[in-house]
Amino acid sequence: MDIHVNRNGQAFGPYEESEARSLYARGNIAPTDMVWREGMAEWQTALQLFGERTAQSTPPPVAPPPLFPPHQVPPVPGYAAPPSSYGQQSPVSQESLPPKLHWALVLLFTVLTFGIFAIVWPFFHSTWVRRNIDPRSNATLYLAGNVALAVIGNVMDASGSEGIQGVGGLLQILACVLFYCGYYSMRRSMLDHYNSVEPIGLRLSGAMTFFFSILYLQHHMTRIARWKQTGHIDPQ
């Protein structure tokens, strides 16, 4: 099974396991180098995977020599292995980053715009989810339905007719249902993606999603954006 090696953010390999063990025994792979192979949930040090080196008749080298000359090192393609927080992440395009506005600013802008920002910003969330992690996501459709029903319901409520007002109230309830359908859909897409394709152990509370929907997912999207840029993930 092929083994990937990461030393201070530089990728080496992949190597067949027998070759990787041989390189480790000779000192080419250091005990502190990070390694990963298919089936592992996260990166480990070479010492954790291979164990202690066997005793040698000659003293070990002062510093491990490079695995191969730089021009012979093949890059690790795409998402062949989960990104290691040990090294630096490869540069990522701004388009692939989730919306990274701090949740407190989202709240501030919502107050300053009398709620208009909270109507528009969820579409940034749903667009990013559909473009980057789940092309099958219907969150944008749910949110569009939420806005449409909310507008129609408010117009009917303002009509003054008791019967029409009752229908308007029902439409507003349906609008709320569609809003939460959109955010729980995004929550499911994020959980699936960040626990399989890019496994960072993401956890999203259902209760927190219900009570703080926009702000809660924004907090985690900002964490993910910072991880993609720096290679380090903040504690949840």
LUMVO-439027 format. One line per 8 residues: number of its first residue (from 1); their letters; for each residue x, y, z of N, C-alpha, C, O. Coordinates in Angstrom, 1 decimal, padded with zeros to 4 digits. Each point is the difference from the previous one (the first is absolute). Layout:
<rs>
NUM	A	X:Y:Z:X:Y:Z:X:Y:Z:X:Y:Z  ...
</rs>
This chain:
<rs>
1	MDIHVNRN	000.9:-001.2:000.0:-000.9:001.2:000.0:000.9:001.2:000.0:000.9:000.1:000.8  -001.1:000.9:-001.7:000.8:001.1:-000.2:000.0:000.9:001.3:-001.0:000.2:000.6  002.2:000.4:-000.3:000.1:000.8:001.2:000.5:001.4:-000.5:001.0:000.1:-000.8  -001.7:001.0:001.3:000.4:001.3:-000.3:000.8:000.6:001.2:-000.3:-000.4:001.1  001.3:001.2:-001.4:000.8:000.6:001.0:-000.1:001.5:-000.1:000.0:000.6:-001.1  000.0:000.1:002.3:-000.1:001.5:000.0:001.1:000.4:001.0:-000.1:-000.3:001.2  001.1:001.1:-001.7:001.0:000.6:000.9:000.0:001.5:-000.1:000.3:000.6:-001.0  -000.8:000.0:002.1:000.0:001.5:000.1:-000.8:000.6:-001.2:000.4:001.0:-000.5
9	GQAFGPYE	-001.5:-001.7:000.1:-000.8:000.6:-001.0:000.3:-000.5:-001.4:-000.7:000.3:-001.0  001.9:-001.0:000.8:000.4:-000.5:-001.3:-000.4:-001.4:-000.2:000.3:-000.9:000.9  -001.0:000.5:-002.0:-000.5:-001.3:-000.2:001.0:-000.9:-000.7:000.7:000.5:-000.9  -000.6:-001.7:001.3:000.9:-001.0:-000.6:-000.9:-001.3:-000.2:-000.9:-000.3:000.7  001.3:-000.4:-001.8:-000.7:-001.3:-000.2:-001.1:000.2:-001.1:000.0:001.0:-000.7  -000.9:-002.0:000.7:-000.1:-001.1:000.9:001.0:-001.1:-000.3:000.5:-000.2:-001.1  -000.3:-000.6:002.2:000.9:-001.2:-000.1:-000.7:-001.2:000.4:-001.0:000.0:000.8  001.4:-001.1:-001.3:-000.5:-001.3:000.5:000.4:-000.2:001.4:001.1:000.5:000.4
17	ESEARSLY	-001.9:-001.2:000.4:000.3:-000.1:001.4:001.4:-000.6:000.3:000.7:000.5:000.9  -000.3:-001.5:-001.7:001.3:-000.6:000.2:001.1:001.0:-000.2:001.0:000.1:000.7  -001.2:000.7:-001.8:001.0:001.1:-000.3:000.1:001.0:001.1:001.1:000.5:000.4  -002.3:-000.1:000.1:-000.1:001.0:001.0:000.7:-000.5:001.3:000.7:000.8:000.7  -000.9:-002.0:-000.4:000.6:-000.6:001.2:001.6:000.0:-000.1:000.7:000.2:000.9  -000.3:-000.5:-002.1:001.4:-000.1:-000.3:000.6:001.4:000.1:001.1:000.2:000.6  -001.8:000.8:-001.1:000.5:001.4:000.1:000.0:000.4:001.5:000.9:000.8:000.4  -001.9:-001.2:000.4:000.0:000.3:001.4:001.2:-000.6:000.7:000.6:000.6:000.9
25	ARGNIAPT	-000.4:-001.9:-001.2:001.1:-000.7:000.7:001.4:000.6:-000.3:000.8:000.1:000.8  -000.7:000.5:-002.1:001.3:000.6:-000.3:000.1:001.4:000.4:001.1:000.6:-000.1  -002.2:000.0:000.6:000.1:001.4:000.5:-000.5:001.0:-001.0:000.0:001.2:000.3  -000.4:-001.6:-001.5:-000.5:000.9:-000.9:-001.3:000.6:000.4:-000.3:001.2:-000.3  -000.5:-002.0:000.9:-001.3:000.5:000.6:000.3:000.2:001.5:000.3:-001.0:000.7  -000.5:002.2:-000.2:000.3:000.3:001.4:-001.2:-000.5:000.9:-001.1:000.0:-000.5  001.3:-000.3:001.8:-001.1:-000.4:000.8:-001.1:001.1:000.2:-001.1:-000.3:000.2  001.5:001.5:-000.4:-000.9:001.1:000.2:-000.8:000.4:-001.3:-000.9:000.8:000.0
33	DMVWREGM	001.3:-001.4:-001.2:-000.7:000.2:-001.2:-001.4:-000.5:000.1:-000.3:-001.0:000.7  -000.7:001.7:-001.3:-001.4:-000.4:000.0:-000.3:-001.0:-001.2:000.5:000.3:-001.1  -001.2:-001.3:001.4:-000.3:-001.0:-001.0:-001.5:-000.4:000.0:-000.7:000.2:001.0  000.3:-000.6:-002.2:-001.4:-000.4:-000.2:-000.2:-001.0:-001.1:000.8:000.0:-000.9  -001.7:-001.0:001.1:-000.3:-000.9:-001.0:-001.5:-000.2:000.0:-000.7:000.3:001.0  000.1:-000.8:-002.1:-001.4:-000.2:-000.1:-000.5:-000.9:001.1:000.6:-001.0:000.4  -001.7:001.5:000.2:-000.6:-000.8:001.1:000.3:000.7:001.4:-000.7:-000.3:001.0  001.7:001.2:-001.0:000.3:000.7:001.2:-000.9:001.3:000.2:-000.2:000.7:-001.0
41	AEWQTALQ	-000.3:-000.5:002.1:-000.9:001.2:000.2:000.7:001.3:000.1:-000.5:001.0:-000.4  001.8:-001.0:000.8:000.8:001.2:000.0:001.4:-000.3:-000.1:000.5:-001.2:000.1  000.3:002.2:-000.3:001.5:-000.1:-000.1:000.6:-000.5:001.3:-000.5:000.4:001.1  001.6:-001.1:-001.1:000.7:-000.5:001.2:001.5:000.3:-000.3:000.4:000.2:-001.1  000.4:-000.2:002.2:001.4:000.1:-000.2:000.5:-001.4:-000.5:-000.6:-001.0:000.2  001.8:001.1:-000.8:000.5:-001.3:-000.5:000.3:-000.9:001.2:-000.1:-001.3:-000.2  000.5:001.9:001.3:000.3:-000.9:001.2:-001.3:-000.7:000.4:000.1:-001.2:000.4  -001.3:001.9:-000.5:-001.2:-000.7:000.4:-000.4:-001.1:-000.9:-000.5:-001.1:000.4
49	LFGERTAQ	000.8:001.2:-001.7:-000.4:-001.0:-001.0:001.0:-001.1:000.0:-000.4:-001.2:-000.1  001.7:001.5:000.0:001.0:-001.0:-000.2:000.6:-000.5:001.3:000.7:-001.1:000.0  -000.8:001.8:001.1:000.6:-000.4:001.3:001.5:000.4:000.0:000.5:000.7:-000.8  000.1:-001.1:001.9:001.4:000.3:000.2:000.9:-000.7:-001.1:-000.3:-001.1:-000.4  001.3:001.8:000.0:001.0:-000.6:-000.9:000.7:-001.1:000.6:000.3:000.0:001.2  000.1:-001.0:-001.9:000.8:-001.1:000.5:001.4:000.5:000.2:000.5:000.9:-000.7  000.2:-001.5:001.7:001.3:000.4:000.3:000.9:-000.3:-001.2:-000.1:-001.0:-000.7  001.1:002.0:000.5:000.9:-000.1:-001.1:001.4:-000.1:000.5:000.3:000.6:001.1
57	STPPPVAP	000.6:-001.3:-001.9:001.4:-000.1:000.5:000.7:001.4:-000.2:001.0:000.2:000.7  -001.4:000.6:-001.6:000.6:001.3:-000.2:-000.9:001.1:000.6:-001.2:-000.2:000.0  001.8:001.2:000.5:-000.8:001.1:000.6:-000.9:000.6:-001.0:000.3:000.1:-001.1  -001.5:000.4:001.6:-001.0:000.6:-000.9:000.5:001.3:-000.5:000.8:000.7:000.7  -001.2:-000.2:-001.9:000.5:001.3:-000.5:-000.5:001.1:000.9:-001.0:-000.1:000.6  001.8:001.2:-000.6:-000.4:001.1:000.8:-001.3:000.6:-000.4:-000.8:000.4:000.8  000.6:-000.2:-002.1:-001.3:000.5:-000.6:-000.4:-000.9:-001.1:000.9:-000.5:-000.8  -002.2:000.1:000.7:-000.4:-000.9:-001.1:000.2:000.7:-001.4:-000.3:001.2:-000.2
65	PPLFPPHQ	000.9:-001.9:-000.7:000.2:000.5:-001.4:-001.3:000.2:-000.7:-001.0:-000.7:000.4  000.9:001.5:-001.4:-001.3:000.1:-000.7:-000.4:-001.3:-000.6:000.8:-000.8:-000.4  -002.1:000.7:000.2:-000.6:-001.2:-000.6:000.5:-000.2:-001.4:000.4:-001.1:-000.4  -000.5:002.1:-000.4:000.5:000.0:-001.4:000.4:001.5:-000.3:-000.4:000.9:000.7  001.3:-000.7:-001.7:000.2:001.3:-000.4:-001.3:000.7:-000.4:-000.9:-000.6:-000.5  000.8:001.9:000.8:-001.3:000.7:-000.2:-000.6:-000.2:-001.4:-001.2:-000.1:-000.1  002.0:000.0:-000.9:-000.6:-000.1:-001.3:-000.6:-001.3:-000.3:-000.7:-000.2:-001.0  001.0:-000.8:001.9:-000.6:-001.4:-000.2:-001.2:-000.2:000.9:-000.6:-001.1:-000.1
73	VPPVPGYA	000.2:002.1:000.9:-001.1:-000.2:000.9:-001.3:000.2:-000.7:-000.3:001.1:-000.4  -000.5:-002.2:000.2:-001.3:000.2:-000.6:-001.0:000.6:001.0:-000.1:-000.4:001.1  -000.7:001.4:-001.5:-000.9:000.6:000.9:-001.2:-000.9:000.3:-000.3:-000.9:-000.8  -000.3:001.0:002.0:-001.1:-000.8:000.3:-001.2:000.6:-000.7:-000.3:001.2:000.2  -000.4:-001.9:-001.1:-001.1:000.6:-000.8:-001.2:000.3:000.8:-000.5:-000.8:000.9  -000.2:001.9:-001.1:-001.3:000.3:000.4:-000.3:-000.3:001.5:000.8:000.4:000.9  -001.8:-001.2:-000.7:-000.4:-000.5:001.3:000.3:-001.4:000.2:-000.8:-000.8:000.5  002.0:000.4:-001.0:000.4:-001.4:000.2:000.1:-000.4:001.5:-000.2:-001.2:000.3
81	APPSSYGQ	000.5:002.2:000.5:000.1:-000.3:001.4:-000.6:001.2:000.8:000.0:001.1:-000.6  -000.6:-001.3:001.8:-000.5:001.2:000.7:001.0:001.0:000.3:001.1:-000.4:000.3  -001.4:001.7:-000.4:001.1:001.0:000.3:000.5:-000.1:001.4:-000.8:-000.3:000.9  002.1:000.5:-000.7:000.6:-000.2:001.3:000.2:001.4:000.6:000.5:000.9:-000.7  -001.0:-000.7:001.9:000.2:001.3:000.7:001.4:000.1:000.5:000.4:001.1:000.4  000.5:-002.1:-000.6:001.4:000.1:000.4:000.7:000.9:-000.9:000.9:000.8:000.4  -001.2:-000.8:-001.7:000.7:000.9:-001.0:-000.9:001.1:-000.5:-001.2:000.1:000.5  001.6:000.6:-001.4:-000.8:001.1:-000.6:-000.8:-000.6:-001.1:000.4:-000.9:-000.7
89	QSPVSQES	-001.6:001.4:000.6:-000.9:-000.3:-001.1:000.4:000.5:-001.3:000.7:001.1:000.0  -001.0:-001.8:-001.1:000.3:000.6:-001.3:-000.9:001.2:-000.2:-001.1:000.0:000.5  001.6:001.0:-001.3:-000.8:001.2:-000.2:-001.4:-000.4:-000.6:-000.1:-000.9:-000.9  -000.9:001.5:001.4:-001.4:-000.2:-000.5:-000.5:001.2:-000.6:000.3:001.1:000.5  -001.2:-001.2:-001.5:-000.6:001.2:-000.6:-001.0:000.6:000.9:-000.6:-000.7:000.8  000.4:002.0:-000.9:-001.0:000.6:000.9:-001.4:-000.5:-000.3:-000.8:000.0:000.9  000.5:-000.4:-002.1:-001.3:-000.5:-000.4:-000.4:-001.3:000.8:-001.1:-000.2:000.3  002.1:-000.6:000.0:-000.3:-001.2:000.7:-000.1:000.1:001.5:-000.4:-000.9:000.7
97	LPPKLHWA	000.8:002.1:-000.2:-000.1:000.3:001.5:-001.5:000.3:000.3:-000.7:000.6:-000.7  000.3:-001.1:001.9:-001.4:000.3:000.4:000.0:001.5:000.4:001.0:000.6:000.3  -002.2:000.0:-000.2:-000.1:001.4:000.5:000.6:000.1:001.3:-000.4:-000.7:001.0  001.4:001.6:-000.8:000.7:000.0:001.2:-000.2:001.3:000.9:000.9:000.4:000.7  -002.0:000.2:-000.9:-000.4:001.1:000.8:-000.2:-000.4:001.5:-000.7:-001.0:000.2  001.2:001.7:000.7:-000.2:-000.4:001.4:-001.4:000.0:000.4:-000.8:000.9:-000.5  000.3:-001.8:001.3:-001.4:-000.1:000.3:-000.5:001.3:000.7:-001.2:000.3:-000.2  002.0:000.3:001.0:-000.4:001.2:000.7:-000.3:001.2:-001.0:-000.9:000.8:000.2
105	LVLLFTVL	001.7:-000.8:-001.3:-000.2:001.0:-001.1:-001.3:-000.3:-000.7:-000.7:000.9:-000.4  000.4:-002.2:000.2:-001.3:-000.4:-000.6:-001.1:000.6:000.8:-001.0:000.5:-000.5  001.1:-000.7:001.8:-001.1:000.5:000.9:-000.1:001.5:000.0:-001.0:000.6:-000.1  002.2:000.1:000.1:000.0:001.4:-000.1:-000.6:000.6:-001.2:-000.8:000.9:000.0  001.2:-001.5:-001.2:-000.6:000.5:-001.3:-001.5:-000.3:-000.1:-000.7:000.7:-000.6  000.3:-001.8:001.3:-001.4:-000.3:000.0:-000.8:001.1:000.7:-001.1:000.4:-000.4  001.6:000.0:001.6:-000.6:001.0:000.8:000.0:001.4:-000.8:-001.0:000.7:000.0  002.2:-000.4:-000.6:000.1:001.3:-000.7:-000.9:000.1:-001.2:-000.4:001.1:-000.4
113	TFGIFAIV	000.1:-002.2:-000.2:-000.8:000.0:-001.3:-001.4:-000.4:000.3:-000.8:-000.3:-000.9  000.4:000.3:002.2:-001.4:-000.4:000.4:-000.4:-001.4:-000.5:-001.2:-000.1:-000.5  002.1:-000.8:000.5:-000.3:-001.4:-000.4:000.3:-000.3:-001.4:-000.1:-001.2:-000.4  000.3:002.2:-000.5:000.2:-000.3:-001.4:001.2:-000.9:-000.2:000.0:-000.9:-000.9  001.1:001.2:001.6:001.2:-000.8:-000.2:-000.2:-001.5:000.3:000.5:-000.9:-000.6  -001.4:000.6:001.6:-000.3:-001.4:000.4:-000.8:-000.7:-001.1:-000.1:-001.2:000.0  -000.5:002.0:-000.9:-000.8:-000.6:-001.1:001.0:-000.4:-001.1:-000.2:-001.0:-000.7  001.2:001.9:000.5:000.9:-000.2:-001.2:001.1:-001.0:000.4:000.4:-000.8:-000.9
121	WPFFHSTW	000.2:000.9:002.1:001.2:-000.7:000.3:-000.1:-001.6:-000.1:000.9:-000.6:-000.4  -002.1:000.1:000.8:-000.2:-001.5:-000.2:000.3:-000.5:-001.4:000.4:-001.1:-000.2  -000.7:002.0:-000.8:000.2:-000.5:-001.4:001.5:-000.1:-000.3:000.4:-000.8:-000.8  000.5:001.6:001.5:001.4:-000.2:-000.1:000.4:-001.4:000.6:000.8:-000.7:-000.6  -001.4:000.3:001.7:000.2:-001.3:000.6:-000.4:-001.1:-001.0:000.8:-000.9:-000.3  -002.0:001.0:-000.2:-000.5:-001.1:-000.8:000.7:-000.1:-001.3:000.2:-001.1:-000.5  000.2:002.2:-000.1:000.7:000.0:-001.3:001.4:-000.6:000.2:000.4:-000.8:-000.8  000.3:001.1:001.9:001.3:-000.7:000.3:-000.2:-001.5:000.2:000.8:-000.7:-000.6
129	VRRNIDPR	-001.8:000.3:001.3:-000.2:-001.4:000.2:-000.2:-000.7:-001.3:000.6:-001.1:-000.2  -001.4:001.6:-000.6:-000.4:-000.6:-001.3:001.3:-000.1:-000.9:000.2:-001.0:-000.7  000.5:002.1:000.6:001.2:000.1:-000.9:001.2:-000.8:000.4:000.7:-000.6:-000.8  -000.5:000.4:002.1:001.2:-000.5:000.5:-000.1:-001.3:000.7:001.0:-000.8:000.0  -002.1:000.4:000.7:000.0:-001.2:000.7:-001.1:-001.0:-000.3:000.1:-001.2:000.2  -001.3:001.8:-000.7:-001.1:-000.9:-000.3:-000.8:000.5:-001.2:-000.9:000.8:000.2  001.2:-001.2:-001.4:-000.7:000.5:-001.2:-001.5:-000.3:000.0:-000.7:000.6:-000.7  000.3:-001.6:001.5:-001.4:-000.4:000.0:-000.8:000.8:001.1:-001.2:-000.3:000.1
137	SNATLYLA	001.9:001.2:000.6:-000.7:000.7:001.0:-001.2:000.8:-000.5:000.1:000.7:-001.0  -001.2:-000.7:001.7:-001.2:000.7:-000.3:-000.2:001.2:000.9:-001.1:000.6:000.0  002.1:-000.2:000.8:-000.2:001.0:001.0:-000.4:001.3:-000.6:-000.8:000.8:000.5  001.4:-000.4:-001.7:-000.3:001.3:-000.6:-001.5:000.0:-000.4:-000.7:001.0:000.1  000.1:-002.1:-000.6:-001.4:-000.1:-000.3:-000.9:000.2:001.2:-001.0:000.7:000.0  001.4:-001.3:001.1:-000.7:000.1:001.3:000.0:001.5:000.4:-001.1:000.5:000.4  002.2:000.1:-000.5:000.1:001.4:000.5:-000.8:000.9:-000.9:-000.6:001.0:000.4  000.7:-001.2:-001.7:-000.8:000.8:-001.0:-001.5:-000.2:000.3:-000.7:001.0:000.0
145	GNVALAVI	000.3:-002.2:000.3:-001.4:-000.2:000.4:-000.4:000.7:001.2:-001.1:000.6:000.2  002.0:-000.6:000.8:-000.2:000.7:001.3:-000.2:001.5:-000.3:-001.0:000.6:000.6  001.8:000.0:-001.4:-000.1:001.5:-000.2:-001.3:000.3:-000.8:-000.8:000.9:000.4  000.5:-001.8:-001.4:-001.3:000.3:-000.8:-001.2:-000.1:000.9:-000.9:000.8:000.0  000.8:-001.9:000.8:-001.2:-000.2:000.9:-000.1:001.1:001.0:-001.1:000.4:000.4  002.3:000.0:000.2:000.0:001.0:001.0:-000.6:001.3:-000.6:-000.8:000.7:000.7  001.3:-000.3:-001.9:-000.5:001.2:-000.6:-001.5:000.0:-000.3:-000.7:000.9:000.4  000.2:-002.0:-001.0:-001.4:-000.2:-000.3:-000.8:000.0:001.3:-001.1:000.6:000.1
153	GNVMDASG	001.6:-001.2:000.9:-000.7:-000.1:001.3:-000.2:001.4:000.6:-001.0:000.3:000.6  002.1:000.5:-000.6:-000.1:001.3:000.6:-000.9:000.9:-000.8:-000.8:000.8:000.6  000.7:-000.9:-001.9:-000.9:000.8:-000.8:-001.4:-000.4:000.3:-000.9:000.9:000.1  000.6:-002.2:000.1:-001.3:-000.4:000.3:-000.4:000.4:001.4:-001.2:000.4:000.2  002.1:-000.4:000.7:-000.3:000.5:001.4:-000.3:001.4:000.0:-000.9:000.5:000.8  001.5:000.3:-001.7:-000.3:001.4:-000.1:-001.3:000.4:-000.7:-000.3:001.2:000.0  -000.3:-002.2:-000.5:-001.2:000.3:-000.8:-001.2:000.5:000.8:-000.9:000.7:-000.5  000.9:-001.2:001.8:-001.1:000.4:000.8:-001.2:-000.9:000.1:-000.8:000.0:000.9
161	SEGIQGVG	000.8:-001.0:-001.9:-001.1:-000.9:000.0:000.3:-001.2:000.9:001.1:-000.5:000.0  -002.0:000.2:000.9:000.2:-001.1:001.0:000.4:-001.3:-000.6:000.9:-000.7:000.4  -001.7:000.3:-001.5:000.3:-001.3:-000.6:001.3:000.0:-000.7:000.8:-001.0:000.1  -000.4:002.1:-000.8:001.2:000.1:-000.7:001.2:000.0:001.0:001.0:-000.6:-000.2  -001.2:001.3:001.3:001.0:000.1:001.1:000.3:-001.4:000.5:001.2:-000.3:000.3  -002.2:-000.6:-000.2:000.2:-001.3:000.5:000.9:-000.8:-000.9:000.9:-000.8:000.4  -001.2:000.9:-001.7:000.9:-000.7:-001.0:001.4:000.6:000.0:001.0:-000.7:-000.1  -000.9:002.0:000.3:001.3:000.6:000.1:000.8:-000.5:001.1:001.2:-000.2:-000.1
169	GLLQILAC	-001.8:000.0:001.3:000.7:-000.6:001.1:000.5:-001.4:-000.2:001.1:-000.3:000.4  -002.0:-000.5:-001.2:000.4:-001.3:-000.3:001.2:000.0:-000.9:001.0:-000.8:000.1  -001.0:001.7:-001.1:001.2:000.1:-000.9:001.3:000.4:000.7:001.0:-000.5:-000.3  -001.1:001.3:001.3:001.2:000.4:000.8:000.5:-001.2:000.8:001.2:-000.2:000.1  -002.1:-000.6:000.4:000.5:-001.2:000.7:000.7:-000.9:-001.0:001.0:-000.6:000.4  -001.6:000.4:-001.6:000.7:-000.9:-001.0:001.3:000.6:-000.4:001.0:-000.7:-000.3  -000.9:002.1:000.3:001.3:000.6:-000.3:001.0:-000.3:001.0:001.2:-000.3:-000.3  -001.5:000.2:001.6:000.9:-000.3:001.0:000.4:-001.5:-000.1:001.2:-000.3:000.2
177	VLFYCGYY	-002.1:-000.6:-000.6:000.3:-001.4:-000.2:001.1:-000.1:-001.1:000.9:-000.8:000.1  -001.1:001.5:-001.2:000.9:-000.1:-001.1:001.4:000.6:000.4:001.0:-000.5:-000.5  -001.0:001.5:001.3:001.3:000.6:000.5:000.8:-001.1:000.7:001.2:-000.2:-000.3  -001.9:-000.5:001.2:000.7:-001.0:000.8:000.4:-001.2:-000.9:001.0:-000.6:000.3  -001.9:000.3:-001.2:000.4:-001.1:-001.0:001.3:000.4:-000.7:000.9:-000.9:-000.2  -000.8:002.1:-000.2:001.3:000.5:-000.7:001.2:-000.2:000.9:001.0:-000.4:-000.4  -001.1:000.9:001.7:001.2:-000.1:000.8:000.3:-001.4:000.5:001.1:-000.3:000.2  -002.1:-000.5:000.0:000.3:-001.4:000.4:000.5:-000.8:-001.2:000.8:-000.9:000.2
185	SMRRSMLD	-001.2:001.3:-001.4:000.6:-000.6:-001.2:001.5:000.4:-000.1:000.8:-000.9:-000.3  -000.5:002.1:000.6:001.5:000.4:-000.1:000.7:-000.7:001.1:001.2:-000.4:-000.1  -001.8:000.3:001.3:000.7:-000.7:001.1:000.3:-001.4:-000.4:001.1:-000.5:000.3  -002.0:-000.2:-000.9:000.2:-001.4:-000.4:001.1:-000.1:-001.0:000.9:-000.8:000.0  -000.9:001.7:-001.0:001.1:000.0:-001.0:001.3:000.3:000.6:001.0:-000.7:-000.4  -000.8:001.6:001.3:001.2:000.3:000.7:000.5:-001.2:000.8:001.2:-000.3:000.0  -002.1:-000.3:000.7:000.4:-001.2:000.8:000.5:-001.1:-000.8:001.0:-000.6:000.3  -001.7:000.3:-001.4:000.4:-001.1:-000.9:001.4:000.3:-000.6:000.8:-000.8:-000.1
193	HYNSVEPI	-000.6:002.1:-000.4:001.2:000.3:-000.7:001.2:000.0:001.0:001.1:-000.5:-000.4  -001.2:001.2:001.5:001.1:000.2:000.9:000.2:-001.2:001.0:000.7:000.2:001.0  -001.4:-001.3:-001.2:000.3:-001.2:000.7:000.3:-001.1:-000.9:000.1:-001.2:000.4  000.1:001.5:-001.8:000.3:-001.1:-000.9:001.0:000.5:-001.0:001.1:-000.5:-000.1  -001.5:001.5:-000.8:000.9:000.5:-001.0:001.2:000.8:000.6:001.1:-000.3:-000.4  -001.4:001.2:001.3:001.0:000.7:000.7:-000.2:-000.2:001.5:-000.6:000.9:000.6  001.0:-002.0:-000.1:-000.3:-000.3:001.4:000.7:000.8:001.1:001.1:-000.2:000.3  -001.9:001.2:000.2:000.6:000.8:001.1:-000.8:-000.2:001.3:000.2:000.7:001.0
201	GLRLSGAM	-001.1:-001.7:-001.0:-000.8:-000.3:001.2:-001.0:001.0:000.3:-000.2:000.3:001.2  -000.4:000.3:-002.2:-001.0:001.1:000.2:-001.2:-000.6:000.8:-000.6:-001.0:-000.4  000.2:001.8:001.4:-001.3:-000.3:000.7:-000.9:001.2:000.0:000.5:001.1:000.3  -001.7:-001.3:-000.7:-001.0:001.1:000.0:-001.2:-000.4:000.8:-000.7:-000.9:-000.4  000.4:001.7:001.4:-001.1:-000.3:000.9:-001.3:000.3:-000.7:-000.2:001.1:-000.6  -000.8:-002.0:000.7:-001.3:000.2:-000.6:-000.7:001.1:000.7:-000.7:000.8:-000.6  000.8:-000.7:002.0:-000.7:001.0:000.8:000.6:001.4:-000.3:-000.7:000.9:-000.2  002.0:-000.8:000.1:000.7:001.2:-000.3:-000.4:000.5:-001.4:-000.1:001.2:-000.3
209	TFFFSILY	000.0:-002.1:-000.7:-000.4:000.3:-001.3:-001.4:000.6:000.0:-000.3:000.9:-000.7  -000.6:-001.4:001.6:-001.4:000.5:000.0:000.0:001.4:000.6:-000.7:000.8:-000.5  001.4:-000.6:001.6:-000.2:001.3:000.7:000.9:001.1:-000.6:-000.4:001.2:000.1  001.5:-001.6:-000.6:001.0:001.0:-000.5:000.4:-000.1:-001.5:001.0:000.4:-000.4  -001.9:-001.1:-000.3:000.3:-000.5:-001.4:001.1:000.8:-000.8:001.0:-000.5:-000.2  -001.3:001.8:-000.1:001.0:000.7:-000.9:001.3:000.3:000.8:001.0:-000.3:-000.6  -001.1:000.7:001.8:001.2:000.3:000.8:000.8:-001.3:000.3:001.2:000.1:000.0  -001.9:-001.2:000.3:000.7:-001.2:000.4:000.8:-000.6:-001.2:001.1:-000.3:000.1
217	LQHHMTRI	-001.8:000.2:-001.3:000.7:-000.5:-001.1:001.1:000.9:-000.5:001.1:-000.4:-000.5  -001.3:001.7:000.7:001.0:001.0:-000.4:001.3:-000.2:000.9:001.1:000.1:-000.5  -001.3:-000.3:001.7:001.1:-000.3:000.9:000.9:-001.2:-000.5:001.2:000.1:000.0  -001.9:-001.1:-000.4:000.8:-001.2:-000.4:000.5:000.2:-001.5:001.1:-000.5:-000.3  -001.7:001.3:-000.5:000.5:000.3:-001.3:001.3:000.8:000.1:000.9:-000.2:-000.7  -000.9:001.1:001.7:001.2:000.8:000.2:001.1:-000.9:000.5:001.2:000.2:-000.4  -001.5:-001.1:001.3:001.1:-001.0:000.4:000.6:-000.8:-001.2:001.2:-000.1:-000.1  -002.1:-000.3:-000.8:000.4:-000.8:-001.1:000.9:000.9:-001.0:001.0:-000.5:-000.5
225	ARWKQTGH	-001.5:001.7:000.3:000.8:000.9:-000.8:001.4:000.2:000.5:001.0:000.1:-000.7  -000.9:000.1:002.1:001.3:000.2:000.6:000.9:-001.2:-000.1:001.2:000.1:-000.2  -001.8:-001.3:000.3:000.7:-001.2:-000.1:000.5:-000.2:-001.4:001.2:-000.4:-000.2  -002.0:000.7:-000.8:000.5:-000.1:-001.4:001.1:000.9:-000.3:000.9:-000.3:-000.9  -000.8:001.5:001.5:001.0:001.0:-000.2:001.3:-000.3:000.7:001.1:000.3:-000.5  -001.2:-000.8:001.7:001.1:-000.1:000.9:000.4:-001.5:000.3:001.2:-000.3:000.4  -002.1:-000.6:-000.6:000.3:-001.4:000.3:-000.3:-000.4:001.4:000.3:-001.1:000.5  -000.8:002.1:000.3:-000.3:-000.3:001.5:-001.5:000.2:000.2:-000.5:001.0:-000.5
233	IDPQ	-000.1:-001.9:001.2:-001.4:000.1:000.3:-000.2:000.4:001.4:000.6:-000.6:000.9  -001.4:001.6:-000.6:-000.3:000.4:001.3:-000.9:-001.0:000.7:-000.8:-000.6:-000.6  000.9:000.5:002.0:-000.9:-000.9:000.7:-001.4:000.4:-000.2:-000.3:001.2:-000.1  -000.6:-002.2:000.1:-001.4:000.2:-000.2:-000.6:000.6:001.3:-001.2:000.3:000.1
</rs>
